[in-house]
Amino acid sequence: MEKFTLINKTRSRIKVFEPFEDSSNNSSKINAILISYGCVFKQSNKPVMKGSRVESIEEARNEYKKLLKEGWKKTYRCNSFFLNKW
């Protein structure tokens, strides 16, 4: 499973969906998604991440679909900022 980054119509907010592996469990099975969210103040600047939460795969899928219906777009532009954890 790969990381997905969505940006809103005005390019001011982003959400990053990525697999979440529970390190306390010895299994490498992914059963949750980490959703990080933040703001973009200028297109040339690094996004400012405000927080994150862990959701079930089904809840994350529903939120992802809802955001796409609202006009959010998938982007790769911000991915370079997330190569190292913030």
Rosetta blueprint (number, residue, H / E / L):
1 M L
2 E L
3 K L
4 F E
5 T E
6 L E
7 I E
8 N L
9 K L
10 T L
11 R L
12 S L
13 R E
14 I E
15 K E
16 V E
17 F E
18 E E
19 P E
20 F E
21 E L
22 D L
23 S L
24 S L
25 N L
26 N L
27 S L
28 S L
29 K L
30 I L
31 N L
32 A E
33 I E
34 L E
35 I E
36 S E
37 Y E
38 G E
39 C E
40 V L
41 F L
42 K L
43 Q L
44 S L
45 N L
46 K L
47 P L
48 V E
49 M E
50 K E
51 G E
52 S E
53 R E
54 V E
55 E E
56 S E
57 I H
58 E H
59 E H
60 A H
61 R H
62 N H
63 E H
64 Y H
65 K H
66 K H
67 L H
68 L H
69 K H
70 E L
71 G L
72 W L
73 K E
74 K E
75 T E
76 Y L
77 R L
78 C L
79 N H
80 S H
81 F H
82 F H
83 L L
84 N L
85 K L
86 W L
